Amino acid sequence: MTDTAAPLSPLIHLVDDDAAVREGLALLISTVGLRVQTWADPVAFMAGFDRSGIGAIVLDVRMPGISGLAVLEQLLAQGVDQPMILLTGHGTVEMCRRAFKTGATEFLEKPVDDEVLLEALQNAVRQHVRSRERHQADQQARERYAQLSGREREVLGLIIEGLTNKEIGRALTVSPRTVETHRANLFAKLGAESLAQLIRRYAALVDAAL
């Protein structure tokens, strides 16, 4: 296996049973500053790679024992979120269709064009970073929403429905000043800087709680 450069940078896992292909593609990928970890055995890869890291996976379709398509299917079934790019020297329309239907990010034929592969990898890494950021933001939103009191959740739901403080006060039989207090508290707890941000982050959670 080959592993180079800073540990916090994106890591590309390259899985191919052909040593010459691994070495050549690893060298190519490293030219754009991406770390590369190579694997000759797909089973060892599935058992040993770091699922928490940022990066992407490059899989050869035809490997002894288990195909790249089967690896793709198993990893996605396990909830692995790294984007996966499949490479094949003998692609078919059906194979391509199956790969994309299963969840492959790209399906490229060998000999792969250097620029096409590098662009696909850079796009995949950017995609993964955005996906992880969205997941982190969603998790943070759920944790903050859980900190609200029952009354604050009621006020939040009515705010998202578009009611004014006076209308919320009438709906909950409390004074507008009390609504203002709840409103200020929930904005602070939820870390929302504007009404638009509040709605964008929490409307789905409010709907799910109904």
Buried (B, 14 or more C-beta within 10 A) or exposed (E): BBEEEEEEBBBBBBBBBBEEBBBBBBEBBBEEEBBBBBBBBBEEBBEEBEEEBBBBBBBBBBBEEEBBBBBBBEBBEEEBBBBBBBBBEEBEEEBBEBBEEBBBBBBBBBEBEEEEBBEBBBBBBEBBEEBBEEEEEEEEBEEBBEEBEEBBBBBBBBBBEEBEBEBBBEBBEBEBEBBBBBBEBBBEBBEBEEEEEBBEBBBEBBEEEE
